[in-house]
Amino acid sequence: MKPLKELAFEILDAFKSRNQKRLRKLNDEILKEVTLDFSNTKYELAVFSYVLSKIVSKPRFLSRERVPSIRKIEDDIRDMAHVIGEVEEQIILDKFRKIEESISHLEQFDARFVRDLMSKGRLKAAATMYAQGISLGLASELTKIPKQDILDYAGRTMMFDRLKEEMPVKQRLKAARRILGGSE
């Protein structure tokens, strides 16, 4: 996998160019890595790449009156991307919270979702991890999403039917050992 800093700047570039397809591809790429080797930073990058793709896909979020909010999101992503790999993870996670606040600010102008975009992004990431072979319990524990919510989302979206790649048992065991701190 590419370095996280590089992925963060790719997410920024895709968002600035309003490239929904690229944001989704980055989301898929990062989620595969999160499933194999979880870290909060990778998880948040996956969530934000998904959420930003949703913003790009909705013209109401890209209207002229929303330009200042969109620019604020871009600036916050740039700030976060610059510090990845150079500071402790908690500082990076604080930068992600700033991005989340900017997204919430954008969303408050036109809230049409039962779940806000960030909650939906986190739920989708958790369900994808589960669908890619992480146990339901571990996916819930790592993402802080209740098991029942993950099951409901995975079932409603038929996620298991759509995933093309299955993780072989050997690879699942390797990932589980790495996450639990055991030897490979």
GROMACS elastic network, one bead per residue, 0.5 to 0.9 nm:
[ bonds ]
;  ai    aj funct       b0    kb
    1     4     6  0.84230   500
    1    29     6  0.81655   500
    1    30     6  0.81886   500
    1    33     6  0.72286   500
    2     5     6  0.83363   500
    2     6     6  0.65241   500
    2     7     6  0.65549   500
    3     6     6  0.53529   500
    3     7     6  0.64404   500
    3     8     6  0.87999   500
    3    85     6  0.86981   500
    4     8     6  0.60770   500
    4     9     6  0.86564   500
    4    41     6  0.82058   500
    4    42     6  0.73067   500
    4    45     6  0.84139   500
    4    81     6  0.83355   500
    4    84     6  0.68482   500
    4    85     6  0.74908   500
    5     8     6  0.50874   500
    5     9     6  0.63590   500
    5    10     6  0.86479   500
    5    80     6  0.89237   500
    5    81     6  0.56397   500
    5    82     6  0.71254   500
    5    83     6  0.79356   500
    5    84     6  0.53980   500
    5    85     6  0.67696   500
    6     9     6  0.52362   500
    6    10     6  0.61786   500
    6    11     6  0.86592   500
    6    81     6  0.80408   500
    7    11     6  0.61491   500
    7    12     6  0.86106   500
    7    26     6  0.76704   500
    7    30     6  0.84241   500
    7    45     6  0.81650   500
    7    81     6  0.85052   500
    8    11     6  0.50746   500
    8    12     6  0.63054   500
    8    13     6  0.87168   500
    8    45     6  0.70280   500
    8    49     6  0.88793   500
    8    77     6  0.76234   500
    8    78     6  0.81220   500
    8    80     6  0.79473   500
    8    81     6  0.52450   500
    8    82     6  0.86386   500
    8    84     6  0.82304   500
    9    13     6  0.61044   500
    9    14     6  0.85214   500
    9    77     6  0.81373   500
    9    78     6  0.72082   500
    9    81     6  0.60460   500
    9    82     6  0.84119   500
   10    13     6  0.50232   500
   10    14     6  0.60503   500
   10    15     6  0.84461   500
   10    22     6  0.88097   500
   10    23     6  0.84970   500
   10    26     6  0.80890   500
   11    14     6  0.51539   500
   11    15     6  0.60615   500
   11    16     6  0.85306   500
   11    22     6  0.81670   500
   11    23     6  0.62968   500
   11    26     6  0.71907   500
   11    27     6  0.89872   500
   11    45     6  0.83827   500
   11    48     6  0.85335   500
   11    49     6  0.62850   500
   11    52     6  0.84793   500
   11    77     6  0.84350   500
   12    15     6  0.51015   500
   12    16     6  0.60477   500
   12    17     6  0.85527   500
   12    49     6  0.89390   500
   12    74     6  0.66667   500
   12    77     6  0.63672   500
   12    78     6  0.68553   500
   12    81     6  0.83506   500
   13    16     6  0.51070   500
   13    17     6  0.61330   500
   13    18     6  0.84101   500
   13    19     6  0.84753   500
   14    17     6  0.51758   500
   14    18     6  0.59488   500
   14    19     6  0.50057   500
   14    20     6  0.72901   500
   14    21     6  0.86369   500
   14    22     6  0.61055   500
   14    23     6  0.60162   500
   14    53     6  0.88428   500
   15    19     6  0.60867   500
   15    20     6  0.74817   500
   15    22     6  0.86922   500
   15    23     6  0.71447   500
   15    49     6  0.85239   500
   15    52     6  0.65821   500
   15    53     6  0.74230   500
   15    55     6  0.89336   500
   15    56     6  0.71478   500
   15    74     6  0.77283   500
   16    19     6  0.77375   500
   16    70     6  0.89707   500
   16    71     6  0.88402   500
   16    74     6  0.71285   500
   17    20     6  0.88133   500
   18    21     6  0.89681   500
   18    22     6  0.89469   500
   18    23     6  0.87349   500
   18    52     6  0.89561   500
   18    53     6  0.80762   500
   18    55     6  0.89365   500
   18    56     6  0.55334   500
   18    57     6  0.82462   500
   19    22     6  0.54709   500
   19    23     6  0.64009   500
   19    24     6  0.88418   500
   19    53     6  0.76066   500
   19    56     6  0.72294   500
   19    57     6  0.88523   500
   20    23     6  0.50918   500
   20    24     6  0.62291   500
   20    25     6  0.86844   500
   20    50     6  0.89907   500
   20    52     6  0.79275   500
   20    54     6  0.75615   500
   20    55     6  0.86497   500
   20    56     6  0.59383   500
   20    57     6  0.64489   500
   21    24     6  0.51727   500
   21    25     6  0.62761   500
   21    26     6  0.86808   500
   21    53     6  0.76035   500
   22    25     6  0.50171   500
   22    26     6  0.61164   500
   22    27     6  0.84802   500
   22    53     6  0.83681   500
   23    26     6  0.50776   500
   23    27     6  0.61133   500
   23    28     6  0.87154   500
   23    49     6  0.54989   500
   23    50     6  0.67059   500
   23    52     6  0.72221   500
   23    53     6  0.54629   500
   24    28     6  0.62499   500
   24    29     6  0.86102   500
   24    49     6  0.68450   500
   24    50     6  0.61939   500
   24    53     6  0.63488   500
   25    28     6  0.50915   500
   25    29     6  0.61621   500
   25    30     6  0.86045   500
   25    49     6  0.89130   500
   26    29     6  0.50064   500
   26    30     6  0.60581   500
   26    31     6  0.84234   500
   26    46     6  0.76544   500
   26    49     6  0.67274   500
   26    50     6  0.84925   500
   27    30     6  0.52599   500
   27    31     6  0.59817   500
   27    32     6  0.86101   500
   27    45     6  0.78135   500
   27    46     6  0.50234   500
   27    47     6  0.74631   500
   27    48     6  0.82574   500
   27    49     6  0.53635   500
   27    50     6  0.58381   500
   27    53     6  0.89605   500
   27   125     6  0.89044   500
   28    31     6  0.51713   500
   28    32     6  0.62762   500
   28    33     6  0.88097   500
   28    46     6  0.77603   500
   28    50     6  0.88952   500
   29    32     6  0.54534   500
   29    33     6  0.66730   500
   29    34     6  0.88877   500
   29    46     6  0.84058   500
   30    33     6  0.51298   500
   30    34     6  0.61117   500
   30    35     6  0.86543   500
   30    42     6  0.66828   500
   30    43     6  0.77394   500
   30    45     6  0.73025   500
   30    46     6  0.55443   500
   30    49     6  0.88735   500
   31    35     6  0.61409   500
   31    36     6  0.86714   500
   31    42     6  0.79161   500
   31    43     6  0.72604   500
   31    45     6  0.88805   500
   31    46     6  0.58630   500
   31    47     6  0.87298   500
   31   125     6  0.69474   500
   31   128     6  0.74144   500
   31   129     6  0.69833   500
   32    35     6  0.52517   500
   32    36     6  0.65427   500
   32    37     6  0.87328   500
   32   128     6  0.87661   500
   32   129     6  0.77230   500
   32   132     6  0.77129   500
   33    36     6  0.50858   500
   33    37     6  0.58523   500
   33    38     6  0.73334   500
   33    42     6  0.78208   500
   34    37     6  0.51336   500
   34    39     6  0.67561   500
   34    40     6  0.87835   500
   34    42     6  0.60547   500
   34    43     6  0.60871   500
   34    46     6  0.81126   500
   34   129     6  0.75426   500
   35    38     6  0.60706   500
   35   128     6  0.85350   500
   35   129     6  0.54078   500
   35   130     6  0.83147   500
   35   132     6  0.70212   500
   35   133     6  0.77204   500
   35   134     6  0.66262   500
   35   139     6  0.87742   500
   35   172     6  0.88708   500
   35   175     6  0.74942   500
   36   134     6  0.85731   500
   36   171     6  0.79854   500
   36   172     6  0.75534   500
   36   174     6  0.80444   500
   36   176     6  0.78228   500
   36   178     6  0.81843   500
   36   179     6  0.81655   500
   37    42     6  0.88059   500
   37   175     6  0.62551   500
   37   176     6  0.85189   500
   37   178     6  0.69101   500
   37   179     6  0.64274   500
   38    41     6  0.85821   500
   38    42     6  0.69040   500
   38    43     6  0.70148   500
   38   142     6  0.79541   500
   38   175     6  0.87862   500
   38   178     6  0.89508   500
   38   179     6  0.67400   500
   39    42     6  0.53161   500
   39    43     6  0.61545   500
   39    44     6  0.86231   500
   39   142     6  0.87734   500
   40    44     6  0.60445   500
   40    45     6  0.85286   500
   40    89     6  0.79351   500
   40    93     6  0.77667   500
   40   142     6  0.83740   500
   40   143     6  0.85274   500
   41    44     6  0.51558   500
   41    45     6  0.61550   500
   41    46     6  0.86336   500
   41    84     6  0.85332   500
   41    89     6  0.70523   500
   41    92     6  0.72975   500
   41    93     6  0.68975   500
   41    96     6  0.87390   500
   42    45     6  0.50578   500
   42    46     6  0.62250   500
   42    47     6  0.86861   500
   43    46     6  0.51247   500
   43    47     6  0.62790   500
   43    48     6  0.86770   500
   43   122     6  0.84959   500
   43   125     6  0.76716   500
   43   143     6  0.80318   500
   44    48     6  0.60187   500
   44    49     6  0.84363   500
   44    93     6  0.80075   500
   44    96     6  0.72622   500
   44   122     6  0.82345   500
   45    48     6  0.51732   500
   45    49     6  0.60035   500
   45    50     6  0.85983   500
   45    96     6  0.86158   500
   46    49     6  0.52494   500
   46    50     6  0.63826   500
   46    51     6  0.87358   500
   46   121     6  0.83081   500
   46   122     6  0.85899   500
   46   125     6  0.70341   500
   47    50     6  0.53007   500
   47    51     6  0.62121   500
   47    52     6  0.86153   500
   47   118     6  0.73093   500
   47   120     6  0.87651   500
   47   121     6  0.50379   500
   47   122     6  0.56303   500
   47   123     6  0.87920   500
   47   124     6  0.80460   500
   47   125     6  0.63382   500
   48    52     6  0.58602   500
   48    53     6  0.83365   500
   48    96     6  0.85352   500
   48    99     6  0.86527   500
   48   100     6  0.84553   500
   48   118     6  0.76772   500
   48   121     6  0.72441   500
   48   122     6  0.87590   500
   49    52     6  0.52571   500
   49    53     6  0.61968   500
   49    54     6  0.87910   500
   49   121     6  0.87301   500
   50    53     6  0.51167   500
   50    54     6  0.64319   500
   50    55     6  0.88597   500
   50   118     6  0.89901   500
   50   121     6  0.60652   500
   50   124     6  0.86324   500
   50   125     6  0.85757   500
   51    54     6  0.50745   500
   51    55     6  0.63593   500
   51    56     6  0.87424   500
   51   103     6  0.87912   500
   51   117     6  0.59756   500
   51   118     6  0.64128   500
   51   120     6  0.80862   500
   51   121     6  0.57483   500
   52    56     6  0.61702   500
   52    57     6  0.85703   500
   52   103     6  0.88028   500
   52   117     6  0.89838   500
   53    56     6  0.51053   500
   53    57     6  0.61952   500
   53    58     6  0.89116   500
   54    57     6  0.50761   500
   54    58     6  0.65353   500
   54   117     6  0.78181   500
   55    58     6  0.54265   500
   55    59     6  0.79984   500
   55    60     6  0.86700   500
   55    61     6  0.60637   500
   55    62     6  0.76858   500
   55   103     6  0.88844   500
   55   117     6  0.85518   500
   56    59     6  0.71510   500
   56    61     6  0.73505   500
   56    62     6  0.70825   500
   57    61     6  0.84616   500
   57    62     6  0.88536   500
   58    61     6  0.56721   500
   58    62     6  0.70402   500
   59    62     6  0.50600   500
   59    63     6  0.63460   500
   60    63     6  0.54945   500
   60    66     6  0.82805   500
   60   110     6  0.78478   500
   61    64     6  0.89027   500
   61    65     6  0.89190   500
   61    66     6  0.62734   500
   61    67     6  0.85789   500
   61    70     6  0.80830   500
   61   106     6  0.72136   500
   61   107     6  0.77426   500
   61   109     6  0.87655   500
   61   110     6  0.80517   500
   62    65     6  0.81100   500
   62    66     6  0.59859   500
   62    67     6  0.67243   500
   62    70     6  0.74326   500
   63    66     6  0.54049   500
   63    67     6  0.67937   500
   64    67     6  0.54221   500
   64    68     6  0.85814   500
   65    68     6  0.73245   500
   65    69     6  0.84892   500
   66    69     6  0.53247   500
   66    70     6  0.62341   500
   66    71     6  0.86834   500
   66   106     6  0.71240   500
   66   109     6  0.87858   500
   67    70     6  0.50352   500
   67    71     6  0.60485   500
   67    72     6  0.85374   500
   68    71     6  0.51052   500
   68    72     6  0.61849   500
   68    73     6  0.87512   500
   69    72     6  0.50428   500
   69    73     6  0.63650   500
   69    74     6  0.87337   500
   69   102     6  0.68518   500
   69   103     6  0.78751   500
   69   105     6  0.73467   500
   69   106     6  0.57796   500
   70    73     6  0.51088   500
   70    74     6  0.63006   500
   70    75     6  0.87030   500
   70   102     6  0.82517   500
   70   103     6  0.82802   500
   70   106     6  0.74849   500
   71    75     6  0.61228   500
   71    76     6  0.85544   500
   72    75     6  0.50513   500
   72    76     6  0.61140   500
   72    77     6  0.85831   500
   72    99     6  0.83157   500
   72   102     6  0.66236   500
   72   103     6  0.89373   500
   73    76     6  0.50802   500
   73    77     6  0.61523   500
   73    78     6  0.85910   500
   73    98     6  0.86021   500
   73    99     6  0.58737   500
   73   100     6  0.85003   500
   73   101     6  0.89247   500
   73   102     6  0.56768   500
   73   103     6  0.67157   500
   73   106     6  0.88898   500
   74    77     6  0.51478   500
   74    78     6  0.61868   500
   74    79     6  0.86690   500
   74    99     6  0.85370   500
   75    78     6  0.50610   500
   75    79     6  0.62002   500
   75    80     6  0.86681   500
   75    99     6  0.87749   500
   76    79     6  0.50606   500
   76    80     6  0.62250   500
   76    81     6  0.85935   500
   76    95     6  0.71879   500
   76    96     6  0.80612   500
   76    98     6  0.66328   500
   76    99     6  0.54559   500
   76   102     6  0.79731   500
   77    80     6  0.50720   500
   77    81     6  0.60254   500
   77    82     6  0.86220   500
   77    95     6  0.80037   500
   77    96     6  0.78554   500
   77    98     6  0.88485   500
   77    99     6  0.65179   500
   78    81     6  0.50626   500
   78    82     6  0.62185   500
   78    83     6  0.89693   500
   79    82     6  0.54138   500
   79    83     6  0.68721   500
   79    95     6  0.73021   500
   80    83     6  0.55828   500
   80    84     6  0.65456   500
   80    91     6  0.89373   500
   80    92     6  0.62715   500
   80    93     6  0.86026   500
   80    94     6  0.87775   500
   80    95     6  0.53199   500
   80    96     6  0.68227   500
   80    98     6  0.89882   500
   80    99     6  0.84631   500
   81    84     6  0.54757   500
   81    85     6  0.89280   500
   81    92     6  0.85822   500
   82    85     6  0.84579   500
   82    86     6  0.80964   500
   83    86     6  0.52559   500
   83    87     6  0.60285   500
   83    88     6  0.89360   500
   83    91     6  0.83123   500
   83    92     6  0.67827   500
   83    95     6  0.88942   500
   84    87     6  0.65633   500
   84    88     6  0.84042   500
   84    89     6  0.80243   500
   84    92     6  0.64163   500
   85    88     6  0.77278   500
   85    89     6  0.83302   500
   85    92     6  0.88641   500
   87    90     6  0.82754   500
   87    91     6  0.65856   500
   87    92     6  0.71603   500
   88    91     6  0.57639   500
   88    92     6  0.68591   500
   89    92     6  0.50495   500
   89    93     6  0.61494   500
   89    94     6  0.86294   500
   90    94     6  0.61689   500
   90    95     6  0.86808   500
   91    94     6  0.50102   500
   91    95     6  0.64152   500
   91    96     6  0.88022   500
   92    95     6  0.50277   500
   92    96     6  0.64088   500
   92    97     6  0.88356   500
   93    97     6  0.63733   500
   93    98     6  0.88433   500
   94    97     6  0.50352   500
   94    98     6  0.65667   500
   94    99     6  0.89305   500
   95    98     6  0.51222   500
   95    99     6  0.65500   500
   95   100     6  0.87314   500
   96    99     6  0.50616   500
   96   100     6  0.61825   500
   96   101     6  0.86862   500
   97   101     6  0.61617   500
   97   102     6  0.86415   500
   98   101     6  0.50756   500
   98   102     6  0.63199   500
   98   103     6  0.86870   500
   99   102     6  0.50701   500
   99   103     6  0.62134   500
   99   104     6  0.86014   500
  100   103     6  0.50505   500
  100   104     6  0.61093   500
  100   105     6  0.85489   500
  100   118     6  0.71838   500
  101   104     6  0.50088   500
  101   105     6  0.61314   500
  101   106     6  0.86728   500
  102   105     6  0.50135   500
  102   106     6  0.63229   500
  102   107     6  0.86258   500
  103   106     6  0.50370   500
  103   107     6  0.60807   500
  103   108     6  0.86293   500
  103   117     6  0.82053   500
  103   118     6  0.81349   500
  104   108     6  0.60733   500
  104   116     6  0.79255   500
  104   117     6  0.81499   500
  104   118     6  0.81678   500
  105   108     6  0.53388   500
  105   109     6  0.73234   500
  106   109     6  0.60269   500
  106   110     6  0.77988   500
  107   110     6  0.55672   500
  107   111     6  0.55426   500
  107   112     6  0.85769   500
  107   116     6  0.78325   500
  107   117     6  0.79957   500
  108   111     6  0.54779   500
  111   114     6  0.84605   500
  111   116     6  0.76455   500
  112   115     6  0.86666   500
  112   116     6  0.84216   500
  113   116     6  0.58811   500
  113   117     6  0.76033   500
  115   118     6  0.80474   500
  115   119     6  0.60570   500
  115   120     6  0.59692   500
  116   119     6  0.54611   500
  116   120     6  0.62635   500
  116   121     6  0.86449   500
  117   120     6  0.51070   500
  117   121     6  0.60194   500
  117   122     6  0.86429   500
  118   122     6  0.61920   500
  118   123     6  0.85576   500
  119   122     6  0.51815   500
  119   123     6  0.61309   500
  119   124     6  0.85671   500
  120   123     6  0.50595   500
  120   124     6  0.60534   500
  120   125     6  0.85525   500
  121   124     6  0.51539   500
  121   125     6  0.61752   500
  121   126     6  0.86562   500
  122   125     6  0.51277   500
  122   126     6  0.61998   500
  122   127     6  0.86262   500
  122   143     6  0.72743   500
  122   144     6  0.89606   500
  122   145     6  0.76649   500
  123   126     6  0.51456   500
  123   127     6  0.61349   500
  123   128     6  0.85075   500
  123   143     6  0.82768   500
  123   145     6  0.66202   500
  123   149     6  0.74542   500
  123   150     6  0.64588   500
  123   153     6  0.74762   500
  124   127     6  0.51320   500
  124   128     6  0.60096   500
  124   129     6  0.85597   500
  124   150     6  0.79435   500
  124   153     6  0.74311   500
  124   154     6  0.81437   500
  125   128     6  0.50838   500
  125   129     6  0.61767   500
  125   130     6  0.86390   500
  125   143     6  0.82415   500
  126   129     6  0.51613   500
  126   130     6  0.62970   500
  126   131     6  0.86424   500
  126   136     6  0.87673   500
  126   139     6  0.56744   500
  126   140     6  0.68587   500
  126   142     6  0.83162   500
  126   143     6  0.61479   500
  126   144     6  0.87210   500
  126   145     6  0.70557   500
  126   150     6  0.65143   500
  127   131     6  0.60441   500
  127   132     6  0.85243   500
  127   136     6  0.84328   500
  127   139     6  0.75788   500
  127   140     6  0.88691   500
  127   149     6  0.86563   500
  127   150     6  0.51443   500
  127   151     6  0.72639   500
  127   153     6  0.67853   500
  127   154     6  0.56196   500
  127   159     6  0.78728   500
  128   132     6  0.60146   500
  128   133     6  0.87353   500
  128   134     6  0.89369   500
  128   150     6  0.89413   500
  128   154     6  0.77454   500
  128   159     6  0.73290   500
  128   160     6  0.85207   500
  128   163     6  0.86224   500
  129   132     6  0.50814   500
  129   133     6  0.65911   500
  129   134     6  0.56999   500
  129   135     6  0.83465   500
  129   136     6  0.86436   500
  129   139     6  0.63136   500
  130   133     6  0.54123   500
  130   135     6  0.58391   500
  130   136     6  0.56607   500
  130   137     6  0.88668   500
  130   138     6  0.83417   500
  130   139     6  0.58848   500
  130   140     6  0.86787   500
  130   150     6  0.79688   500
  130   151     6  0.88301   500
  130   154     6  0.84004   500
  131   134     6  0.71397   500
  131   135     6  0.86623   500
  131   136     6  0.88344   500
  131   154     6  0.75091   500
  131   159     6  0.67881   500
  131   160     6  0.56013   500
  131   163     6  0.75246   500
  131   166     6  0.85404   500
  132   160     6  0.82036   500
  132   163     6  0.76896   500
  132   165     6  0.77757   500
  132   166     6  0.62650   500
  132   167     6  0.61987   500
  133   136     6  0.87289   500
  133   166     6  0.74271   500
  133   167     6  0.60981   500
  133   168     6  0.84657   500
  133   169     6  0.84823   500
  133   172     6  0.65156   500
  134   137     6  0.82788   500
  134   138     6  0.64896   500
  134   139     6  0.61060   500
  134   172     6  0.72415   500
  134   175     6  0.86246   500
  134   176     6  0.79415   500
  135   138     6  0.52548   500
  135   139     6  0.60821   500
  135   140     6  0.84914   500
  136   139     6  0.51469   500
  136   140     6  0.60754   500
  136   141     6  0.85255   500
  136   147     6  0.64019   500
  136   150     6  0.77575   500
  136   151     6  0.80671   500
  137   140     6  0.51540   500
  137   141     6  0.60710   500
  137   142     6  0.86003   500
  137   146     6  0.89652   500
  137   147     6  0.67556   500
  138   142     6  0.59604   500
  138   143     6  0.83891   500
  139   142     6  0.53540   500
  139   143     6  0.60705   500
  139   144     6  0.80601   500
  139   145     6  0.78404   500
  139   147     6  0.80406   500
  139   150     6  0.84423   500
  140   143     6  0.53977   500
  140   144     6  0.53832   500
  140   146     6  0.57085   500
  140   147     6  0.55144   500
  140   150     6  0.75181   500
  141   144     6  0.52720   500
  141   145     6  0.72153   500
  141   146     6  0.82139   500
  141   147     6  0.86922   500
  142   145     6  0.81148   500
  143   146     6  0.86956   500
  144   147     6  0.89851   500
  145   148     6  0.85218   500
  145   149     6  0.68678   500
  145   150     6  0.69403   500
  146   149     6  0.53926   500
  146   150     6  0.65661   500
  146   151     6  0.88961   500
  147   150     6  0.51562   500
  147   151     6  0.62312   500
  147   152     6  0.86006   500
  148   151     6  0.50454   500
  148   152     6  0.59945   500
  148   153     6  0.85110   500
  149   152     6  0.50983   500
  149   153     6  0.60942   500
  149   154     6  0.84941   500
  150   153     6  0.52610   500
  150   154     6  0.60365   500
  150   155     6  0.84662   500
  151   154     6  0.51782   500
  151   155     6  0.59974   500
  151   156     6  0.84145   500
  152   155     6  0.52180   500
  152   156     6  0.59407   500
  152   157     6  0.84941   500
  153   156     6  0.51029   500
  153   157     6  0.60038   500
  153   158     6  0.82272   500
  153   159     6  0.82135   500
  154   157     6  0.54295   500
  154   158     6  0.58284   500
  154   159     6  0.52134   500
  154   160     6  0.70582   500
  155   158     6  0.50500   500
  155   159     6  0.68201   500
  155   160     6  0.79795   500
  156   159     6  0.79100   500
  157   160     6  0.84412   500
  157   161     6  0.89533   500
  157   162     6  0.88771   500
  158   161     6  0.55343   500
  158   162     6  0.67430   500
  159   162     6  0.52266   500
  159   163     6  0.63306   500
  160   163     6  0.55938   500
  160   164     6  0.86899   500
  161   164     6  0.79825   500
  163   166     6  0.73741   500
  167   170     6  0.81889   500
  167   171     6  0.62366   500
  167   172     6  0.63513   500
  168   171     6  0.53011   500
  168   172     6  0.63119   500
  168   173     6  0.87954   500
  169   173     6  0.61898   500
  169   174     6  0.85825   500
  170   173     6  0.52345   500
  170   174     6  0.62576   500
  170   175     6  0.87063   500
  171   174     6  0.50048   500
  171   175     6  0.61469   500
  171   176     6  0.85537   500
  172   175     6  0.51169   500
  172   176     6  0.60677   500
  172   177     6  0.85678   500
  173   176     6  0.50228   500
  173   177     6  0.60789   500
  173   178     6  0.85182   500
  173   184     6  0.83629   500
  174   177     6  0.52298   500
  174   178     6  0.62078   500
  174   179     6  0.86756   500
  174   183     6  0.84518   500
  174   184     6  0.56324   500
  175   178     6  0.50915   500
  175   179     6  0.61397   500
  175   180     6  0.85545   500
  175   184     6  0.82868   500
  176   179     6  0.51205   500
  176   180     6  0.60503   500
  176   181     6  0.84486   500
  176   182     6  0.83946   500
  177   180     6  0.51132   500
  177   181     6  0.59642   500
  177   183     6  0.62236   500
  177   184     6  0.60705   500
  178   181     6  0.51266   500
  178   182     6  0.58251   500
  178   183     6  0.67535   500
  178   184     6  0.65827   500
  179   182     6  0.76524   500
  180   183     6  0.89936   500
